[in-house]
Amino acid sequence: MAKTIITTDDVAKVGILANLPLTEDEKKLFADQFSMTIDVVNQLNEIDTKGITPTSQVNHLENVTRPDVIDDDRVLTQEQALSGAKNTHQGFFVVKQILEKDSE
């Protein structure tokens, strides 16, 4: 099996797409790590699984969910919910703005 080679240019492109500024050292490190990860996945792809029954749920459980009902023992009042907040206004949390308003 040929070794996968991820280049620093490949990592830089992913960094741009993910809006992550990367140093040259980080690009080199991540290129090596991505290459090793892909090599491991390729090794798994080479395993002969013919005759192996696929498994999706080993416990034979289906749709394990809780009922969609309000549990009064776990409900907080508005006052309790806001009790640890640094800043509130008219019963709501006040937080720092993180999105800019669209200027049209």
Secondary structure, DSSP 8 states (H G I E B T S, - for coil): -------HHHHHHHHHHTT----HHHHHHHHHHHHHHHHHHHHHHTS--TT----S-TT--------S---GGG---HHHHHTT-S-EETTEE-----S-----
